Amino acid sequence: MKLNPDILAQIRENIAHAKNSEFYKKKFDGIEPEDMKTEADFLKLPFTGKEDLRDAYPLGLAAVSDEKIVRIHSSSGTTGTPVIIPYTQKDVNDWAFMFKRCYETAGITAKDRIQITPGYGLWTAGIGFQLGAELLGAMAVPMGPGNTDKQIKMMIDLQSTVIAATSSYALLLAEEIEKHGLKDKVKLKKGVIGSERWGEKMRRRIACELGVELYDIYGLTEIYGPGIGMSCKHECGMHMWTDFLYYELIDPKTGLNVKEGEIGELVITTLKKEGAPLIRYRTHDLTRELPGECKCGLHFPRIDTLIGRSDDMVKVKGAIIFPGKVDEALSQIDGVSSEYQIMLDHLNGRDKLTLFFETSVPQAEYAELEKRVAVQFKERVGVTPSPKAVGMGELPRSEKKSTRIFDNRY
Ligand code: ZN
Protein backbone atom coordinates (compact mmCIF):
# COMPACT_ATOMS: atom_id res chain seq x y z
CA MET A 1 0.00 0.00 0.00
CA LYS A 2 1.07 3.61 -0.55
CA LEU A 3 3.12 5.25 2.16
CA ASN A 4 1.75 8.80 2.34
CA PRO A 5 3.13 11.60 4.56
CA ASP A 6 0.37 11.07 7.10
CA ILE A 7 1.25 7.40 7.60
CA LEU A 8 4.93 8.27 7.67
CA ALA A 9 4.23 10.73 10.49
CA GLN A 10 2.38 8.00 12.41
CA ILE A 11 5.28 5.60 11.85
CA ARG A 12 7.71 8.21 13.17
CA GLU A 13 5.66 8.49 16.35
CA ASN A 14 5.44 4.74 16.56
CA ILE A 15 9.21 4.35 16.33
CA ALA A 16 9.72 6.93 19.07
CA HIS A 17 7.27 4.99 21.24
CA ALA A 18 8.67 1.56 20.34
CA LYS A 19 12.09 2.66 21.51
CA ASN A 20 10.70 2.66 25.06
CA SER A 21 10.92 -1.13 24.89
CA GLU A 22 14.14 -2.96 25.70
CA PHE A 23 13.76 -4.76 22.42
CA TYR A 24 13.57 -1.79 20.04
CA LYS A 25 15.95 0.31 22.12
CA LYS A 26 18.60 -2.21 21.16
CA LYS A 27 17.37 -3.07 17.67
CA PHE A 28 16.90 0.55 16.59
CA ASP A 29 20.03 1.86 18.27
CA GLY A 30 21.20 4.72 16.03
CA ILE A 31 17.83 4.98 14.24
CA GLU A 32 16.00 8.16 15.15
CA PRO A 33 12.35 8.82 14.24
CA GLU A 34 13.20 12.20 12.73
CA ASP A 35 15.55 10.50 10.25
CA MET A 36 12.51 8.96 8.61
CA LYS A 37 11.67 11.59 6.08
CA THR A 38 10.78 9.55 3.00
CA GLU A 39 9.58 6.12 1.99
CA ALA A 40 13.19 5.26 1.08
CA ASP A 41 14.19 5.95 4.70
CA PHE A 42 11.41 3.69 5.92
CA LEU A 43 12.43 0.90 3.56
CA LYS A 44 15.91 0.91 5.08
CA LEU A 45 14.56 -0.07 8.50
CA PRO A 46 15.39 -3.64 9.51
CA PHE A 47 12.60 -6.22 9.59
CA THR A 48 11.39 -7.69 12.85
CA GLY A 49 11.02 -11.47 12.83
CA LYS A 50 9.45 -14.05 15.10
CA GLU A 51 12.94 -15.11 16.26
CA ASP A 52 13.58 -11.54 17.46
CA LEU A 53 10.37 -11.65 19.47
CA ARG A 54 11.41 -14.95 21.05
CA ASP A 55 14.67 -13.35 22.13
CA ALA A 56 12.65 -10.63 23.85
CA TYR A 57 10.95 -13.25 26.09
CA PRO A 58 9.26 -12.69 28.46
CA LEU A 59 8.44 -8.96 28.43
CA GLY A 60 11.18 -7.31 26.42
CA LEU A 61 8.63 -6.05 23.91
CA ALA A 62 6.73 -3.98 26.45
CA ALA A 63 6.91 -0.30 25.47
CA VAL A 64 4.87 0.87 28.46
CA SER A 65 5.30 0.56 32.22
CA ASP A 66 3.91 -2.45 34.04
CA GLU A 67 0.83 -0.74 35.43
CA LYS A 68 -0.44 0.02 31.93
CA ILE A 69 -0.34 -3.62 30.83
CA VAL A 70 -3.70 -5.29 31.38
CA ARG A 71 -3.04 -8.70 29.83
CA ILE A 72 -0.69 -10.74 27.73
CA HIS A 73 -1.19 -13.19 24.92
CA SER A 74 1.22 -15.70 23.57
CA SER A 75 1.64 -17.11 20.12
CA SER A 76 1.89 -20.84 19.83
CA GLY A 77 5.44 -21.62 18.88
CA THR A 78 5.93 -25.12 17.51
CA THR A 79 9.24 -25.30 19.34
CA GLY A 80 11.07 -23.59 22.14
CA THR A 81 10.43 -20.22 23.68
CA PRO A 82 6.99 -18.70 23.14
CA VAL A 83 6.42 -15.11 22.10
CA ILE A 84 4.67 -12.90 24.67
CA ILE A 85 2.71 -9.88 23.54
CA PRO A 86 1.63 -7.39 26.23
CA TYR A 87 -1.59 -5.36 25.72
CA THR A 88 -2.74 -2.10 27.25
CA GLN A 89 -6.45 -1.36 27.76
CA LYS A 90 -6.34 0.81 24.65
CA ASP A 91 -4.88 -2.10 22.64
CA VAL A 92 -7.71 -4.34 23.85
CA ASN A 93 -10.27 -1.65 22.97
CA ASP A 94 -8.75 -1.05 19.52
CA TRP A 95 -8.77 -4.77 18.84
CA ALA A 96 -12.44 -5.03 19.83
CA PHE A 97 -13.22 -2.04 17.61
CA MET A 98 -11.53 -3.69 14.61
CA PHE A 99 -13.24 -6.99 15.33
CA LYS A 100 -16.63 -5.33 15.50
CA ARG A 101 -15.88 -3.81 12.12
CA CYS A 102 -15.09 -7.31 10.82
CA TYR A 103 -18.50 -8.56 11.91
CA GLU A 104 -20.19 -5.53 10.38
CA THR A 105 -18.34 -6.10 7.12
CA ALA A 106 -19.95 -9.54 7.04
CA GLY A 107 -23.37 -8.00 7.70
CA ILE A 108 -23.51 -9.45 11.23
CA THR A 109 -25.56 -7.36 13.68
CA ALA A 110 -26.60 -7.12 17.33
CA LYS A 111 -29.43 -9.52 16.53
CA ASP A 112 -27.01 -12.34 15.72
CA ARG A 113 -25.91 -15.15 17.99
CA ILE A 114 -22.28 -15.95 17.47
CA GLN A 115 -21.03 -19.40 18.43
CA ILE A 116 -17.30 -19.16 19.04
CA THR A 117 -15.38 -22.41 18.61
CA PRO A 118 -11.72 -21.25 18.51
CA GLY A 119 -9.85 -21.77 21.77
CA TYR A 120 -9.68 -19.39 24.72
CA GLY A 121 -6.59 -18.84 26.81
CA LEU A 122 -3.10 -17.64 26.03
CA TRP A 123 -3.75 -17.36 22.36
CA THR A 124 -5.86 -14.68 20.81
CA ALA A 125 -8.52 -16.50 18.87
CA GLY A 126 -11.58 -17.14 21.07
CA ILE A 127 -11.31 -14.02 23.17
CA GLY A 128 -10.96 -11.82 20.07
CA PHE A 129 -14.18 -13.18 18.59
CA GLN A 130 -15.81 -12.63 21.98
CA LEU A 131 -14.64 -9.02 22.41
CA GLY A 132 -15.90 -8.04 18.97
CA ALA A 133 -19.24 -9.79 19.48
CA GLU A 134 -19.84 -8.04 22.80
CA LEU A 135 -18.93 -4.63 21.43
CA LEU A 136 -21.28 -5.24 18.53
CA GLY A 137 -24.01 -6.20 20.96
CA ALA A 138 -24.45 -9.68 19.53
CA MET A 139 -24.94 -12.69 21.79
CA ALA A 140 -21.64 -14.52 22.16
CA VAL A 141 -21.80 -18.26 22.79
CA PRO A 142 -18.27 -18.94 24.05
CA MET A 143 -17.92 -22.67 23.38
CA GLY A 144 -14.23 -23.01 22.61
CA PRO A 145 -13.09 -26.04 20.62
CA GLY A 146 -14.11 -29.69 20.83
CA ASN A 147 -17.04 -31.59 22.32
CA THR A 148 -18.83 -31.66 19.01
CA ASP A 149 -22.08 -33.17 20.34
CA LYS A 150 -22.51 -30.39 22.88
CA GLN A 151 -21.45 -27.89 20.25
CA ILE A 152 -24.26 -28.98 17.95
CA LYS A 153 -26.79 -29.17 20.80
CA MET A 154 -26.06 -25.57 21.80
CA MET A 155 -26.11 -24.51 18.17
CA ILE A 156 -29.62 -25.89 17.82
CA ASP A 157 -31.02 -24.94 21.25
CA LEU A 158 -29.65 -21.39 21.17
CA GLN A 159 -30.33 -20.99 17.47
CA SER A 160 -26.86 -19.66 16.72
CA THR A 161 -26.80 -17.69 13.49
CA VAL A 162 -23.05 -17.29 13.11
CA ILE A 163 -20.30 -19.85 13.55
CA ALA A 164 -16.71 -18.75 14.17
CA ALA A 165 -14.25 -21.56 13.46
CA THR A 166 -11.15 -22.77 11.69
CA SER A 167 -11.86 -24.26 8.30
CA SER A 168 -11.09 -27.78 9.48
CA TYR A 169 -13.40 -27.54 12.49
CA ALA A 170 -16.17 -25.99 10.39
CA LEU A 171 -15.87 -28.95 8.05
CA LEU A 172 -16.02 -31.43 10.91
CA LEU A 173 -19.15 -29.75 12.29
CA ALA A 174 -20.72 -29.73 8.85
CA GLU A 175 -20.08 -33.46 8.48
CA GLU A 176 -21.54 -34.26 11.90
CA ILE A 177 -24.66 -32.20 11.22
CA GLU A 178 -25.08 -33.94 7.89
CA LYS A 179 -24.49 -37.37 9.42
CA HIS A 180 -27.17 -36.91 12.08
CA GLY A 181 -29.63 -35.30 9.67
CA LEU A 182 -29.81 -32.12 11.76
CA LYS A 183 -29.43 -29.62 8.97
CA ASP A 184 -33.05 -28.44 9.20
CA LYS A 185 -32.70 -27.68 12.91
CA VAL A 186 -29.56 -25.58 12.49
CA LYS A 187 -30.20 -21.86 11.96
CA LEU A 188 -26.70 -20.81 10.92
CA LYS A 189 -26.51 -18.11 8.26
CA LYS A 190 -22.87 -17.11 8.29
CA GLY A 191 -19.47 -18.59 9.02
CA VAL A 192 -16.44 -16.53 9.99
CA ILE A 193 -13.40 -18.62 9.26
CA GLY A 194 -9.92 -17.91 10.58
CA SER A 195 -7.78 -17.33 7.60
CA GLU A 196 -5.43 -20.07 6.55
CA ARG A 197 -4.80 -21.49 3.14
CA TRP A 198 -7.85 -23.54 2.31
CA GLY A 199 -8.94 -24.79 -1.05
CA GLU A 200 -11.97 -23.72 -3.00
CA LYS A 201 -13.29 -27.30 -2.78
CA MET A 202 -13.34 -27.27 1.02
CA ARG A 203 -14.91 -23.81 1.06
CA ARG A 204 -17.77 -24.93 -1.17
CA ARG A 205 -18.33 -28.06 0.91
CA ILE A 206 -18.58 -26.14 4.19
CA ALA A 207 -20.80 -23.46 2.67
CA CYS A 208 -23.08 -26.01 1.12
CA GLU A 209 -23.31 -28.51 4.01
CA LEU A 210 -23.81 -25.84 6.66
CA GLY A 211 -25.93 -23.71 4.36
CA VAL A 212 -23.97 -20.57 5.23
CA GLU A 213 -22.18 -17.64 3.60
CA LEU A 214 -18.48 -17.82 4.44
CA TYR A 215 -16.18 -14.96 5.41
CA ASP A 216 -12.41 -15.00 5.91
CA ILE A 217 -10.93 -13.19 8.85
CA TYR A 218 -7.24 -12.36 9.04
CA GLY A 219 -4.90 -11.81 11.93
CA LEU A 220 -2.00 -13.01 14.03
CA THR A 221 -1.27 -12.84 17.73
CA GLU A 222 1.78 -10.63 17.24
CA ILE A 223 -0.48 -7.93 15.72
CA TYR A 224 -3.52 -7.89 18.08
CA GLY A 225 -4.89 -11.29 16.92
CA PRO A 226 -7.60 -12.22 14.42
CA GLY A 227 -9.64 -9.26 13.28
CA ILE A 228 -7.18 -6.98 11.47
CA GLY A 229 -8.64 -7.86 8.07
CA MET A 230 -11.88 -9.32 6.76
CA SER A 231 -13.52 -10.40 3.54
CA CYS A 232 -16.84 -8.86 2.52
CA LYS A 233 -19.81 -10.36 0.72
CA HIS A 234 -18.10 -9.90 -2.64
CA GLU A 235 -15.64 -12.67 -1.76
CA CYS A 236 -12.66 -10.92 -3.26
CA GLY A 237 -9.82 -10.95 -0.78
CA MET A 238 -9.77 -9.31 2.64
CA HIS A 239 -10.05 -5.63 3.51
CA MET A 240 -7.20 -4.61 5.81
CA TRP A 241 -7.82 -2.10 8.60
CA THR A 242 -5.16 0.34 7.55
CA ASP A 243 -6.16 2.97 10.09
CA PHE A 244 -4.43 0.69 12.61
CA LEU A 245 -1.64 -0.78 10.52
CA TYR A 246 0.56 -0.22 7.51
CA TYR A 247 1.44 -3.19 5.33
CA GLU A 248 3.96 -4.01 2.61
CA LEU A 249 4.46 -7.02 0.39
CA ILE A 250 8.07 -8.08 0.03
CA ASP A 251 10.08 -10.61 -1.90
CA PRO A 252 10.98 -13.01 0.94
CA LYS A 253 14.47 -13.62 -0.48
CA THR A 254 15.59 -10.05 -1.26
CA GLY A 255 13.45 -8.19 1.29
CA LEU A 256 12.51 -5.60 -1.36
CA ASN A 257 8.91 -4.50 -1.92
CA VAL A 258 7.36 -6.42 -4.84
CA LYS A 259 5.78 -4.67 -7.80
CA GLU A 260 2.09 -3.84 -7.62
CA GLY A 261 -0.09 -6.92 -7.88
CA GLU A 262 2.78 -9.40 -7.44
CA ILE A 263 2.73 -12.12 -4.81
CA GLY A 264 4.84 -11.32 -1.77
CA GLU A 265 5.19 -11.84 1.95
CA LEU A 266 2.97 -9.63 4.07
CA VAL A 267 4.94 -7.32 6.37
CA ILE A 268 3.03 -5.26 8.94
CA THR A 269 3.85 -2.12 10.90
CA THR A 270 1.47 -1.23 13.70
CA LEU A 271 0.39 2.42 13.87
CA LYS A 272 -1.42 2.66 17.21
CA LYS A 273 -0.30 -0.26 19.34
CA GLU A 274 0.90 0.75 22.81
CA GLY A 275 1.85 -2.45 24.62
CA ALA A 276 4.01 -4.03 21.95
CA PRO A 277 4.37 -1.88 18.83
CA LEU A 278 5.96 -3.71 15.91
CA ILE A 279 7.79 -2.25 12.95
CA ARG A 280 8.09 -4.14 9.67
CA TYR A 281 7.02 -7.44 11.21
CA ARG A 282 7.37 -10.38 8.81
CA THR A 283 4.22 -12.50 8.89
CA HIS A 284 5.50 -15.16 6.44
CA ASP A 285 2.02 -15.16 4.88
CA LEU A 286 2.03 -14.98 1.09
CA THR A 287 -0.57 -12.92 -0.66
CA ARG A 288 -0.93 -10.09 -3.17
CA GLU A 289 -2.59 -6.71 -3.16
CA LEU A 290 -5.85 -6.56 -5.10
CA PRO A 291 -6.24 -3.51 -7.32
CA GLY A 292 -9.09 -1.01 -7.43
CA GLU A 293 -12.05 -0.33 -5.20
CA CYS A 294 -14.31 -3.06 -3.87
CA LYS A 295 -17.94 -3.18 -4.89
CA CYS A 296 -18.97 -3.13 -1.23
CA GLY A 297 -17.90 0.50 -1.00
CA LEU A 298 -15.36 0.08 1.81
CA HIS A 299 -12.27 2.15 1.10
CA PHE A 300 -9.89 -0.12 2.95
CA PRO A 301 -7.39 -1.82 0.60
CA ARG A 302 -7.60 -5.56 0.02
CA ILE A 303 -5.16 -8.44 0.05
CA ASP A 304 -5.91 -11.73 -1.64
CA THR A 305 -6.89 -14.86 0.27
CA LEU A 306 -3.66 -16.29 1.71
CA ILE A 307 -1.76 -18.29 -0.86
CA GLY A 308 0.77 -20.03 1.37
CA ARG A 309 3.77 -19.45 3.62
CA SER A 310 6.86 -17.67 2.37
CA ASP A 311 9.12 -20.26 4.04
CA ASP A 312 7.89 -22.78 1.49
CA MET A 313 8.19 -20.55 -1.55
CA VAL A 314 10.88 -20.59 -4.25
CA LYS A 315 11.40 -18.56 -7.39
CA VAL A 316 12.35 -20.39 -10.58
CA LYS A 317 12.83 -18.59 -13.89
CA GLY A 318 10.69 -15.72 -12.66
CA ALA A 319 7.81 -17.98 -11.56
CA ILE A 320 6.85 -18.27 -7.91
CA ILE A 321 6.41 -21.84 -6.74
CA PHE A 322 4.97 -23.04 -3.44
CA PRO A 323 3.52 -26.35 -2.36
CA GLY A 324 -0.11 -25.23 -2.53
CA LYS A 325 0.21 -24.36 -6.18
CA VAL A 326 1.89 -27.68 -7.02
CA ASP A 327 -0.70 -29.64 -4.99
CA GLU A 328 -3.42 -27.98 -6.99
CA ALA A 329 -1.75 -28.60 -10.36
CA LEU A 330 -1.11 -32.29 -9.62
CA SER A 331 -4.59 -32.88 -8.20
CA GLN A 332 -6.02 -32.16 -11.65
CA ILE A 333 -4.16 -35.03 -13.31
CA ASP A 334 -5.61 -38.54 -13.30
CA GLY A 335 -3.22 -41.23 -12.06
CA VAL A 336 -0.96 -38.83 -10.14
CA SER A 337 -0.92 -39.15 -6.34
CA SER A 338 -0.55 -36.23 -3.94
CA GLU A 339 3.01 -37.27 -3.08
CA TYR A 340 5.72 -35.40 -4.93
CA GLN A 341 9.15 -33.85 -4.54
CA ILE A 342 10.81 -31.03 -6.39
CA MET A 343 14.57 -30.72 -6.85
CA LEU A 344 15.98 -27.41 -8.00
CA ASP A 345 19.46 -27.31 -9.49
CA HIS A 346 21.52 -24.75 -11.30
CA LEU A 347 23.20 -26.40 -14.28
CA ASN A 348 25.14 -24.72 -17.09
CA GLY A 349 23.87 -21.30 -16.11
CA ARG A 350 20.21 -22.35 -16.01
CA ASP A 351 17.75 -23.37 -13.34
CA LYS A 352 16.47 -26.90 -13.66
CA LEU A 353 13.35 -28.18 -11.93
CA THR A 354 12.96 -31.93 -11.52
CA LEU A 355 9.55 -33.08 -10.40
CA PHE A 356 9.28 -36.56 -8.90
CA PHE A 357 5.73 -37.76 -8.47
CA GLU A 358 4.16 -41.02 -7.39
CA THR A 359 1.73 -42.83 -9.62
CA SER A 360 -0.16 -46.09 -9.68
CA VAL A 361 -0.14 -46.46 -13.47
CA PRO A 362 1.96 -49.31 -14.97
CA GLN A 363 5.56 -48.47 -15.78
CA ALA A 364 4.89 -48.80 -19.51
CA GLU A 365 2.69 -45.72 -19.29
CA TYR A 366 5.17 -43.51 -17.41
CA ALA A 367 6.45 -41.70 -20.51
CA GLU A 368 2.98 -40.69 -21.65
CA LEU A 369 1.94 -39.59 -18.13
CA GLU A 370 5.15 -37.57 -17.70
CA LYS A 371 4.31 -35.66 -20.87
CA ARG A 372 0.84 -34.79 -19.57
CA VAL A 373 2.25 -33.75 -16.20
CA ALA A 374 4.81 -31.47 -17.90
CA VAL A 375 2.09 -29.69 -19.87
CA GLN A 376 -0.25 -29.25 -16.87
CA PHE A 377 2.58 -28.15 -14.59
CA LYS A 378 3.79 -25.56 -17.09
CA GLU A 379 0.27 -24.26 -17.52
CA ARG A 380 -0.59 -23.98 -13.83
CA VAL A 381 2.76 -23.33 -12.17
CA GLY A 382 4.49 -21.47 -14.97
CA VAL A 383 7.69 -23.52 -15.34
CA THR A 384 8.45 -26.53 -17.53
CA PRO A 385 9.65 -29.35 -15.26
CA SER A 386 11.63 -32.49 -15.96
CA PRO A 387 8.98 -34.93 -14.75
CA LYS A 388 9.99 -38.29 -13.29
CA ALA A 389 7.28 -40.79 -12.44
CA VAL A 390 7.95 -43.22 -9.59
CA GLY A 391 5.86 -46.00 -8.07
CA MET A 392 3.56 -45.54 -5.07
CA GLY A 393 5.44 -45.30 -1.76
CA GLU A 394 8.82 -44.71 -3.40
CA LEU A 395 9.25 -41.13 -2.20
CA PRO A 396 10.41 -40.73 1.41
CA ARG A 397 7.74 -40.00 4.03
CA SER A 398 8.29 -38.34 7.36
CA GLU A 399 6.19 -37.94 10.47
CA LYS A 400 6.34 -34.19 10.27
CA LYS A 401 5.13 -32.12 7.37
CA SER A 402 7.36 -33.49 4.67
CA THR A 403 9.59 -31.14 2.78
CA ARG A 404 8.48 -31.02 -0.82
CA ILE A 405 10.87 -28.59 -2.42
CA PHE A 406 14.65 -28.96 -2.24
CA ASP A 407 16.56 -25.97 -3.48
CA ASN A 408 20.13 -27.01 -4.36
CA ARG A 409 20.91 -23.93 -6.41
CA TYR A 410 22.86 -21.86 -3.91
ZN1 ZN B 1 -15.51 -5.28 -0.08
Residues whose N, C-alpha, C, O or C-beta is under 5 A from the ligand:
A	BS01	ZN	C232 C294 K295 C296 L298
